[in-house]
Amino acid sequence: MFLGYTVINMKAINQDDNIANTLFYMSFLNQLRTIKRLHHLIARKSTGCPKNLASRLEISRATLFRYIDVLINLGADVQYCSFRESYYYQERFELNLESLVF
C-alpha cells in the first residue's frame, strides 16, 4: 500500500493478459481443429455413435452436440442414421472456417 492506494505492478498485469490471451487463442484453435475433424468424419459418414465419437474426438458428449450445432448454424444439414450409427450430411456441405473466425 502506498498512501492508501494499492500499488499495481502493470508489467505483471500485462504479462497475465498476454498469457490469458495466448491460452484463449490456443483453446480457440483447438476447438476449430476439433470442428474440422468432426466435419471430415461426418463427410465420410464414419463418425460412429455419439458416445464413441465424443471419445474419439476427446471431448464430452455435450461438447460434441454443441459442435454439431455450430455446423448446423453454419448451414450444414447434419443427420444421424441409427442403422449405420453415423452422422452424415443430407446435402453436400463445405466447411468454411473463415466464417467462424471473421
C-alpha positions in Angstrom: 0.0 0.0 0.0 1.2 3.4 -0.8 -0.7 6.5 0.5 -3.8 4.4 0.9 -3.6 3.0 -2.7 -2.6 -0.4 -3.7 0.4 -0.4 -5.9 -0.2 -2.4 -9.0 2.5 -4.0 -11.0 1.4 -3.1 -14.5 4.1 -5.3 -16.1 2.7 -8.3 -14.2 -0.8 -7.4 -15.3 0.3 -7.1 -18.9 2.1 -10.5 -18.7 -1.0 -12.1 -17.2 -3.2 -10.6 -20.0 -0.7 -11.9 -22.6 -0.8 -15.4 -21.0 -4.6 -15.3 -20.9 -4.9 -14.2 -24.5 -2.4 -16.9 -25.6 -4.4 -19.6 -23.7 -7.7 -18.3 -25.2 -6.2 -18.3 -28.7 -4.8 -21.8 -28.2 -8.1 -23.1 -26.9 -9.9 -21.5 -29.8 -7.5 -23.1 -32.3 -8.1 -26.5 -30.7 -11.8 -26.0 -30.9 -11.5 -25.2 -34.6 -9.3 -28.2 -35.2 -11.9 -30.4 -33.5 -14.7 -29.0 -35.5 -12.8 -29.5 -38.7 -12.0 -33.1 -37.7 -15.7 -33.6 -36.9 -16.6 -32.2 -40.3 -14.3 -34.7 -42.1 -15.7 -37.6 -40.1 -19.3 -36.6 -40.9 -18.5 -36.1 -44.6 -17.0 -39.6 -44.7 -20.1 -41.0 -42.8 -17.7 -42.6 -40.4 -18.5 -41.0 -37.0 -19.9 -43.9 -35.0 -22.4 -43.3 -32.3 -22.3 -40.1 -30.3 -20.6 -41.7 -27.3 -17.8 -43.2 -29.4 -17.4 -40.1 -31.5 -17.0 -37.9 -28.4 -14.4 -40.2 -27.1 -12.6 -40.3 -30.4 -12.5 -36.5 -30.5 -11.5 -36.4 -26.8 -14.5 -34.2 -25.9 -17.6 -34.7 -23.9 -20.9 -35.6 -25.5 -22.3 -32.2 -24.5 -19.4 -30.5 -26.3 -20.0 -32.8 -29.3 -23.6 -31.7 -29.6 -22.5 -28.0 -29.3 -20.1 -28.5 -32.2 -22.8 -30.2 -34.3 -24.9 -27.2 -33.5 -22.1 -25.0 -34.8 -22.1 -26.9 -38.1 -25.9 -26.6 -38.3 -25.7 -22.9 -37.7 -23.1 -22.7 -40.5 -25.7 -24.2 -42.9 -24.9 -27.9 -42.6 -27.9 -30.3 -42.7 -26.5 -32.8 -40.2 -28.5 -36.0 -39.8 -28.0 -39.2 -37.8 -28.5 -42.7 -39.2 -29.3 -45.1 -36.4 -28.8 -48.1 -38.7 -25.3 -47.1 -39.7 -24.7 -45.4 -36.3 -23.2 -42.4 -38.0 -23.8 -38.8 -38.6 -23.9 -37.6 -42.2 -24.7 -34.6 -44.3 -28.1 -34.7 -46.0 -26.7 -32.3 -48.6 -23.1 -31.6 -49.7 -21.5 -29.2 -47.2 -18.2 -27.4 -47.4 -16.9 -26.1 -44.1 -15.7 -22.5 -44.3 -13.6 -21.8 -41.2 -13.3 -18.2 -42.2 -16.9 -17.7 -41.2 -16.0 -18.9 -37.7 -13.0 -16.6 -37.4 -14.1 -13.4 -39.2 
